[in-house]
Amino acid sequence: SITAHASITALASITAHASITANASIAPMLHVDSLTFAYNSAPVLRGLSLRVERGETVVIRGASGCGKSTLLRLLARLEATPAGAVRLGGAEITGIPATAYRRRVAYLQQLPVMATGSVRDNLLLPYRYGDDVPPNDETLRERLDAVDLGDVALGVSSSELSIGQQQRVALLRLRAMSPELLLLDEPTASLDDTSARRLLEAATTADGGEGASAPALIIVAHQELPLETPHRTLRMRDGVLEGETR
């Protein structure tokens, strides 16, 4: 009957939707499949594959110039990424609107970009584009103290900060966006051991809000990191990640 046919059609639609939703929820946070990239015809990445689970921390080490930073730039969509090569939560990143992607994937460059203005202005920048209530100065000072910047005044110009201080302010700014994936390029290169530990702790812990969870992290580094949380270390050589499979 028509009614029975309609019921079957509706059930099939619901089942298909449930299947898509389930697949999205169990998909890895990031799946890179045979990614190839070259600068001026010179190969940099040669069929690189990588899988990062939700909340997982992956450290990528390798010699200077081996392609670590290039990989992060591709994942941050600062370079053109081949269609189908990278998926975020099961969806091809080329199909995700840029604004939505920037909120889900945050990138901390080795030389961070600071907004003109004070440290306070930089920390409050993410709240200009959302519905969240901006934190007060007391909360901002607590965040600075968490990354060993308790002696930095909120009103000081961001241009007066050292590179290491700028990195930590930029990290706090990114974490305020609650990204699902955080990309860190040599985040501890300009820091002493104590500051490096506190920066990595701030990067790898949950924000503390209701239902909050830590983001997945990909960290590229030359040296050993004082990373106390569970993590996986891979080595990049000849444009691929050793030991990584699809």
MITOR-334387 format. One record per residue (C-alpha): residue number from 1; x, y, z. Coordinates in Angstrom, 2 decimals. Example, Ala and Ser with C-alpha at 12.3 -4.5 7.8 and 13.67 -1.06 7.14 Angstrom:
BEGIN
<atom lopa="1" east="12.30" north="-4.50" up="7.80"/>
<atom lopa="2" east="13.67" north="-1.06" up="7.14"/>
//
This chain:
BEGIN
<atom lopa="1" east="0.00" north="0.00" up="0.00"/>
<atom lopa="2" east="0.94" north="3.64" up="-0.31"/>
<atom lopa="3" east="1.08" north="3.99" up="3.49"/>
<atom lopa="4" east="3.32" north="0.97" up="3.86"/>
<atom lopa="5" east="5.60" north="2.20" up="1.06"/>
<atom lopa="6" east="5.85" north="5.61" up="2.71"/>
<atom lopa="7" east="6.70" north="4.01" up="6.06"/>
<atom lopa="8" east="9.41" north="1.86" up="4.49"/>
<atom lopa="9" east="10.84" north="4.89" up="2.66"/>
<atom lopa="10" east="10.85" north="6.95" up="5.87"/>
<atom lopa="11" east="12.48" north="4.09" up="7.82"/>
<atom lopa="12" east="15.16" north="3.71" up="5.14"/>
<atom lopa="13" east="15.86" north="7.45" up="5.28"/>
<atom lopa="14" east="16.13" north="7.41" up="9.08"/>
<atom lopa="15" east="18.41" north="4.37" up="8.98"/>
<atom lopa="16" east="20.65" north="5.96" up="6.37"/>
<atom lopa="17" east="20.87" north="9.19" up="8.39"/>
<atom lopa="18" east="21.67" north="7.25" up="11.56"/>
<atom lopa="19" east="24.37" north="5.35" up="9.71"/>
<atom lopa="20" east="25.96" north="8.58" up="8.42"/>
<atom lopa="21" east="25.83" north="10.11" up="11.91"/>
<atom lopa="22" east="27.37" north="6.99" up="13.46"/>
<atom lopa="23" east="30.13" north="6.88" up="10.86"/>
<atom lopa="24" east="30.95" north="10.54" up="11.53"/>
<atom lopa="25" east="31.12" north="9.94" up="15.28"/>
<atom lopa="26" east="33.53" north="7.00" up="14.97"/>
<atom lopa="27" east="35.69" north="8.53" up="12.23"/>
<atom lopa="28" east="39.17" north="9.61" up="13.33"/>
<atom lopa="29" east="39.71" north="13.28" up="14.04"/>
<atom lopa="30" east="42.11" north="13.44" up="11.12"/>
<atom lopa="31" east="42.83" north="11.04" up="8.28"/>
<atom lopa="32" east="45.55" north="11.85" up="5.77"/>
<atom lopa="33" east="45.60" north="9.43" up="2.85"/>
<atom lopa="34" east="48.61" north="9.27" up="0.51"/>
<atom lopa="35" east="49.22" north="13.04" up="0.56"/>
<atom lopa="36" east="51.69" north="14.25" up="-2.05"/>
<atom lopa="37" east="52.97" north="17.80" up="-2.30"/>
<atom lopa="38" east="55.77" north="19.60" up="-4.14"/>
<atom lopa="39" east="57.27" north="23.09" up="-4.25"/>
<atom lopa="40" east="58.25" north="24.14" up="-7.78"/>
<atom lopa="41" east="58.19" north="20.49" up="-8.91"/>
<atom lopa="42" east="60.49" north="19.47" up="-6.02"/>
<atom lopa="43" east="58.73" north="16.70" up="-4.03"/>
<atom lopa="44" east="58.30" north="17.42" up="-0.32"/>
<atom lopa="45" east="55.65" north="14.92" up="0.77"/>
<atom lopa="46" east="55.57" north="11.58" up="-1.02"/>
<atom lopa="47" east="52.33" north="9.76" up="-0.37"/>
<atom lopa="48" east="52.23" north="10.58" up="3.34"/>
<atom lopa="49" east="49.53" north="8.94" up="5.46"/>
<atom lopa="50" east="48.48" north="9.75" up="9.01"/>
<atom lopa="51" east="45.59" north="8.94" up="11.33"/>
<atom lopa="52" east="44.94" north="10.95" up="14.48"/>
<atom lopa="53" east="42.19" north="9.95" up="16.89"/>
<atom lopa="54" east="40.05" north="12.41" up="18.83"/>
<atom lopa="55" east="41.97" north="13.82" up="21.77"/>
<atom lopa="56" east="45.20" north="12.10" up="20.72"/>
<atom lopa="57" east="48.61" north="13.82" up="20.79"/>
<atom lopa="58" east="51.03" north="13.03" up="17.97"/>
<atom lopa="59" east="54.59" north="14.38" up="17.91"/>
<atom lopa="60" east="56.38" north="14.51" up="14.55"/>
<atom lopa="61" east="60.15" north="14.78" up="14.56"/>
<atom lopa="62" east="62.64" north="14.97" up="11.73"/>
<atom lopa="63" east="65.52" north="16.89" up="10.24"/>
<atom lopa="64" east="65.14" north="20.52" up="9.24"/>
<atom lopa="65" east="63.57" north="20.84" up="5.80"/>
<atom lopa="66" east="62.06" north="17.36" up="5.76"/>
<atom lopa="67" east="58.50" north="18.69" up="5.35"/>
<atom lopa="68" east="57.15" north="18.85" up="8.92"/>
<atom lopa="69" east="56.06" north="22.49" up="8.70"/>
<atom lopa="70" east="54.76" north="21.96" up="5.17"/>
<atom lopa="71" east="52.47" north="19.23" up="6.49"/>
<atom lopa="72" east="51.07" north="21.58" up="9.13"/>
<atom lopa="73" east="50.51" north="24.32" up="6.55"/>
<atom lopa="74" east="48.59" north="21.87" up="4.38"/>
<atom lopa="75" east="46.49" north="20.72" up="7.32"/>
<atom lopa="76" east="45.82" north="24.37" up="8.22"/>
<atom lopa="77" east="44.76" north="24.97" up="4.59"/>
<atom lopa="78" east="47.42" north="27.60" up="4.03"/>
<atom lopa="79" east="48.51" north="25.59" up="0.99"/>
<atom lopa="80" east="46.22" north="24.01" up="-1.61"/>
<atom lopa="81" east="45.38" north="20.50" up="-0.45"/>
<atom lopa="82" east="44.59" north="17.82" up="-3.08"/>
<atom lopa="83" east="40.92" north="16.80" up="-2.99"/>
<atom lopa="84" east="40.26" north="13.61" up="-1.09"/>
<atom lopa="85" east="43.68" north="13.48" up="0.56"/>
<atom lopa="86" east="42.68" north="14.85" up="3.98"/>
<atom lopa="87" east="39.53" north="14.22" up="6.03"/>
<atom lopa="88" east="38.49" north="15.89" up="9.27"/>
<atom lopa="89" east="35.98" north="13.91" up="11.29"/>
<atom lopa="90" east="35.19" north="11.88" up="8.19"/>
<atom lopa="91" east="34.58" north="14.87" up="5.89"/>
<atom lopa="92" east="36.93" north="16.03" up="3.13"/>
<atom lopa="93" east="38.48" north="19.30" up="4.28"/>
<atom lopa="94" east="38.12" north="20.86" up="0.83"/>
<atom lopa="95" east="34.35" north="20.66" up="1.34"/>
<atom lopa="96" east="34.32" north="22.41" up="4.74"/>
<atom lopa="97" east="33.74" north="26.20" up="4.59"/>
<atom lopa="98" east="36.93" north="28.09" up="5.46"/>
<atom lopa="99" east="35.43" north="29.97" up="8.42"/>
<atom lopa="100" east="34.09" north="26.78" up="10.00"/>
<atom lopa="101" east="37.39" north="25.00" up="9.34"/>
<atom lopa="102" east="39.42" north="27.75" up="11.04"/>
<atom lopa="103" east="37.37" north="27.31" up="14.20"/>
<atom lopa="104" east="37.80" north="23.54" up="14.20"/>
<atom lopa="105" east="41.50" north="23.46" up="13.29"/>
<atom lopa="106" east="43.86" north="25.97" up="14.93"/>
<atom lopa="107" east="47.46" north="26.53" up="13.86"/>
<atom lopa="108" east="50.23" north="27.98" up="16.04"/>
<atom lopa="109" east="53.10" north="29.05" up="13.82"/>
<atom lopa="110" east="56.69" north="29.06" up="14.96"/>
<atom lopa="111" east="56.64" north="32.85" up="14.57"/>
<atom lopa="112" east="53.15" north="33.71" up="15.84"/>
<atom lopa="113" east="51.07" north="36.51" up="14.34"/>
<atom lopa="114" east="49.91" north="38.97" up="16.99"/>
<atom lopa="115" east="47.05" north="41.40" up="16.56"/>
<atom lopa="116" east="47.84" north="45.08" up="17.01"/>
<atom lopa="117" east="47.06" north="46.15" up="20.55"/>
<atom lopa="118" east="47.56" north="44.86" up="24.05"/>
<atom lopa="119" east="47.87" north="41.36" up="25.45"/>
<atom lopa="120" east="44.28" north="41.77" up="26.65"/>
<atom lopa="121" east="43.15" north="42.67" up="23.12"/>
<atom lopa="122" east="44.76" north="39.51" up="21.77"/>
<atom lopa="123" east="43.26" north="37.23" up="24.42"/>
<atom lopa="124" east="39.78" north="38.68" up="23.83"/>
<atom lopa="125" east="40.00" north="38.51" up="20.03"/>
<atom lopa="126" east="38.16" north="35.14" up="19.65"/>
<atom lopa="127" east="35.17" north="36.49" up="21.58"/>
<atom lopa="128" east="34.49" north="39.12" up="18.93"/>
<atom lopa="129" east="33.22" north="36.44" up="16.56"/>
<atom lopa="130" east="31.09" north="34.25" up="18.80"/>
<atom lopa="131" east="28.31" north="34.31" up="21.36"/>
<atom lopa="132" east="30.47" north="33.44" up="24.38"/>
<atom lopa="133" east="30.74" north="36.04" up="27.13"/>
<atom lopa="134" east="34.29" north="37.48" up="27.22"/>
<atom lopa="135" east="36.23" north="36.59" up="30.38"/>
<atom lopa="136" east="37.11" north="39.27" up="32.90"/>
<atom lopa="137" east="40.64" north="40.40" up="33.70"/>
<atom lopa="138" east="40.95" north="38.02" up="36.64"/>
<atom lopa="139" east="40.29" north="35.03" up="34.40"/>
<atom lopa="140" east="42.69" north="36.34" up="31.77"/>
<atom lopa="141" east="45.43" north="36.71" up="34.38"/>
<atom lopa="142" east="44.81" north="33.14" up="35.54"/>
<atom lopa="143" east="45.26" north="31.94" up="31.96"/>
<atom lopa="144" east="48.51" north="33.87" up="31.62"/>
<atom lopa="145" east="49.77" north="32.40" up="34.88"/>
<atom lopa="146" east="48.98" north="28.89" up="33.60"/>
<atom lopa="147" east="51.57" north="29.34" up="30.83"/>
<atom lopa="148" east="54.20" north="31.00" up="33.05"/>
<atom lopa="149" east="53.25" north="34.55" up="32.02"/>
<atom lopa="150" east="51.97" north="35.73" up="35.39"/>
<atom lopa="151" east="54.36" north="38.69" up="35.31"/>
<atom lopa="152" east="53.03" north="40.00" up="31.97"/>
<atom lopa="153" east="50.57" north="42.89" up="32.30"/>
<atom lopa="154" east="47.34" north="42.67" up="30.33"/>
<atom lopa="155" east="47.76" north="46.23" up="29.12"/>
<atom lopa="156" east="51.26" north="45.80" up="27.69"/>
<atom lopa="157" east="51.56" north="46.00" up="23.89"/>
<atom lopa="158" east="51.84" north="42.61" up="22.21"/>
<atom lopa="159" east="54.72" north="44.00" up="20.14"/>
<atom lopa="160" east="56.82" north="44.29" up="23.31"/>
<atom lopa="161" east="56.65" north="40.56" up="24.02"/>
<atom lopa="162" east="59.44" north="38.13" up="23.20"/>
<atom lopa="163" east="58.81" north="35.39" up="20.63"/>
<atom lopa="164" east="58.37" north="32.85" up="23.42"/>
<atom lopa="165" east="55.85" north="35.09" up="25.19"/>
<atom lopa="166" east="53.98" north="35.72" up="21.96"/>
<atom lopa="167" east="53.74" north="31.97" up="21.33"/>
<atom lopa="168" east="52.09" north="31.44" up="24.69"/>
<atom lopa="169" east="49.64" north="34.32" up="24.27"/>
<atom lopa="170" east="48.81" north="33.03" up="20.79"/>
<atom lopa="171" east="48.21" north="29.54" up="22.21"/>
<atom lopa="172" east="45.80" north="30.91" up="24.82"/>
<atom lopa="173" east="44.02" north="32.83" up="22.06"/>
<atom lopa="174" east="43.65" north="29.65" up="20.00"/>
<atom lopa="175" east="42.46" north="27.55" up="22.93"/>
<atom lopa="176" east="39.70" north="30.10" up="23.58"/>
<atom lopa="177" east="38.22" north="28.99" up="20.24"/>
<atom lopa="178" east="37.89" north="25.40" up="21.55"/>
<atom lopa="179" east="39.36" north="23.78" up="18.40"/>
<atom lopa="180" east="39.01" north="20.07" up="17.76"/>
<atom lopa="181" east="42.53" north="19.86" up="16.30"/>
<atom lopa="182" east="45.52" north="21.97" up="17.30"/>
<atom lopa="183" east="48.64" north="22.20" up="15.12"/>
<atom lopa="184" east="51.82" north="23.37" up="16.86"/>
<atom lopa="185" east="54.98" north="24.22" up="14.94"/>
<atom lopa="186" east="58.08" north="24.09" up="17.19"/>
<atom lopa="187" east="56.11" north="25.54" up="20.13"/>
<atom lopa="188" east="58.89" north="25.18" up="22.71"/>
<atom lopa="189" east="61.89" north="26.28" up="20.61"/>
<atom lopa="190" east="62.13" north="29.67" up="22.36"/>
<atom lopa="191" east="61.26" north="28.49" up="25.88"/>
<atom lopa="192" east="63.12" north="27.19" up="28.91"/>
<atom lopa="193" east="62.13" north="23.79" up="30.31"/>
<atom lopa="194" east="59.69" north="25.16" up="32.89"/>
<atom lopa="195" east="57.86" north="27.40" up="30.41"/>
<atom lopa="196" east="57.86" north="24.61" up="27.81"/>
<atom lopa="197" east="56.19" north="22.21" up="30.24"/>
<atom lopa="198" east="53.52" north="24.70" up="31.14"/>
<atom lopa="199" east="52.81" north="25.55" up="27.51"/>
<atom lopa="200" east="52.43" north="21.88" up="26.60"/>
<atom lopa="201" east="50.25" north="21.28" up="29.64"/>
<atom lopa="202" east="47.99" north="24.15" up="28.56"/>
<atom lopa="203" east="47.83" north="22.73" up="25.04"/>
<atom lopa="204" east="47.00" north="19.17" up="26.06"/>
<atom lopa="205" east="44.45" north="19.69" up="28.82"/>
<atom lopa="206" east="40.72" north="20.28" up="28.51"/>
<atom lopa="207" east="39.37" north="23.81" up="28.96"/>
<atom lopa="208" east="37.35" north="22.77" up="31.98"/>
<atom lopa="209" east="33.89" north="23.73" up="30.76"/>
<atom lopa="210" east="30.91" north="21.41" up="30.88"/>
<atom lopa="211" east="31.55" north="18.46" up="28.58"/>
<atom lopa="212" east="34.95" north="19.90" up="27.67"/>
<atom lopa="213" east="37.59" north="17.66" up="26.17"/>
<atom lopa="214" east="41.18" north="18.19" up="25.12"/>
<atom lopa="215" east="41.78" north="18.78" up="21.41"/>
<atom lopa="216" east="43.73" north="16.40" up="19.24"/>
<atom lopa="217" east="47.27" north="17.71" up="18.79"/>
<atom lopa="218" east="49.94" north="17.44" up="16.14"/>
<atom lopa="219" east="53.24" north="18.89" up="17.32"/>
<atom lopa="220" east="56.33" north="19.16" up="15.13"/>
<atom lopa="221" east="59.67" north="19.54" up="16.88"/>
<atom lopa="222" east="63.39" north="19.04" up="16.41"/>
<atom lopa="223" east="64.20" north="18.22" up="20.02"/>
<atom lopa="224" east="62.70" north="16.01" up="22.70"/>
<atom lopa="225" east="59.66" north="17.61" up="24.30"/>
<atom lopa="226" east="58.96" north="17.71" up="28.06"/>
<atom lopa="227" east="55.55" north="16.19" up="27.33"/>
<atom lopa="228" east="54.04" north="14.41" up="30.31"/>
<atom lopa="229" east="50.75" north="13.31" up="28.76"/>
<atom lopa="230" east="50.45" north="10.08" up="26.70"/>
<atom lopa="231" east="51.49" north="10.64" up="23.11"/>
<atom lopa="232" east="52.74" north="8.97" up="19.96"/>
<atom lopa="233" east="55.99" north="9.98" up="18.27"/>
<atom lopa="234" east="56.59" north="9.57" up="14.54"/>
<atom lopa="235" east="59.64" north="10.44" up="12.47"/>
<atom lopa="236" east="59.40" north="12.11" up="9.08"/>
<atom lopa="237" east="61.94" north="11.03" up="6.50"/>
<atom lopa="238" east="61.88" north="11.22" up="2.70"/>
<atom lopa="239" east="58.43" north="12.77" up="2.68"/>
<atom lopa="240" east="56.66" north="10.05" up="4.67"/>
<atom lopa="241" east="56.03" north="9.24" up="8.33"/>
<atom lopa="242" east="57.85" north="6.13" up="9.43"/>
<atom lopa="243" east="55.65" north="3.54" up="11.03"/>
<atom lopa="244" east="52.38" north="5.23" up="10.07"/>
<atom lopa="245" east="49.80" north="3.28" up="8.07"/>
<atom lopa="246" east="46.39" north="4.24" up="6.74"/>
//
